[in-house]
Structure formats: C-alpha cells, structure tokens
Amino acid sequence: MLVWCGILFTLGILAFMDSLFNYGEIFRQVNSVLFMLVSLGLLVRTTTKIRARSTERYLERINTLEEQVSALQQTGHKDRERNQRTPVAL
C-alpha cells in the first residue's frame, strides 16, 4: 500500500512540474492514464482487503459460537446425569 501511495505522490509531483514547465501534450495524457490506473489498483486492493477482513471476522465469530455451543452441550450432559442420579420423590 505504501508503494502505491508513493507512486501516486510521484505522479502528482510530475503533474505539478508539467504545469510549471509545460512538458507537452503526450506527457499529460500518459501521466493522467498512469494516475488513473494506479488509483484503480489502489481501489481494488483496498476492497479486497476489506472483504478479506470481513471474512476473517465471520470465521472468528463462528469459532466463538462453536465453543459456546460445545460448552452448553457439556453443561447439558452434566445436568442430565445429575437428574438421572437423584431419585424423584413422590
């Protein structure tokens, strides 16, 4: 991500220098296309990282819920064993 930001900063400096020194029309077109492509790459990388993080959160949540279910099942088995051992008074 830092590399992408460095490239964008460099392209911005080149665009500023072009506005001062008038490098020519071809340079402006190439610089604008490169700026657009790097920005698109940053956008794609950011969205994939966001999706990956949300998937990680879902997996963490599933693990905690599975642990809670197993803990509840173990306490349920203990309660059933206690109920079966104690005689029922009539």
Secondary structure, 3 states (H helix, E strand, C coil): CHHHHHHHHHHHHHHHHHHHHCCCHHHHHHHHHHHHHHHHHHHHHHHHHHHHHHHHHHHHHHHHHHHHHHHHHHHHHHHHHHHHHCCCCC
